[in-house]
Amino acid sequence: MGELTDKIKGNINEALGKIKQSSSDPETQADGKVQELKGKAQQTMGKVKGALGDDI
């Protein structure tokens, strides 16, 4: 995946995670936290790829 793809997927996962966290179901809230963290990790990977090039 390229830099831009990682950043876009990261933004989507982070947003969906925040939406899930607003649920009243504790399991859905936990899933939302995990998804938000996954999104943040994807965004970070996109930034790293941008700095080093897409070869990593």
C-alpha positions in Angstrom: 0.0 0.0 0.0 1.1 3.5 -0.7 1.5 6.4 1.6 -1.8 8.0 0.6 -3.7 4.7 0.8 -2.5 4.1 4.4 -3.5 7.6 5.4 -7.0 7.4 3.9 -7.6 3.9 5.5 -6.3 5.2 8.8 -8.6 8.2 8.7 -11.6 5.9 7.9 -10.8 3.4 10.7 -10.2 6.2 13.2 -13.6 7.8 12.4 -15.5 4.5 12.5 -13.8 3.7 15.8 -14.9 6.9 17.3 -18.5 6.3 16.1 -18.5 2.8 17.6 -17.3 4.2 20.9 -20.5 6.3 21.2 -22.5 3.1 21.3 -24.2 2.0 24.5 -22.9 -1.6 24.1 -19.6 -2.2 25.9 -18.4 -4.7 23.4 -19.0 -2.3 20.5 -17.2 0.4 22.5 -14.2 -1.8 22.9 -14.2 -2.7 19.2 -14.3 1.0 18.5 -11.2 1.7 20.6 -9.3 -1.0 18.8 -10.4 0.3 15.4 -9.4 3.8 16.3 -5.9 2.7 17.4 -5.6 0.7 14.2 -6.4 3.8 12.2 -3.8 5.8 14.1 -1.2 3.1 13.3 -2.2 3.2 9.6 -1.8 6.9 9.5 1.6 6.7 11.2 2.7 4.0 8.7 1.6 6.3 5.9 3.7 9.1 7.3 6.7 6.8 7.6 6.3 5.7 4.0 6.1 9.3 2.9 9.3 10.1 4.7 11.2 7.0 3.5 9.5 6.3 0.2 7.0 3.5 -0.6 9.7 0.9 -0.8 9.3 -0.3 2.8 
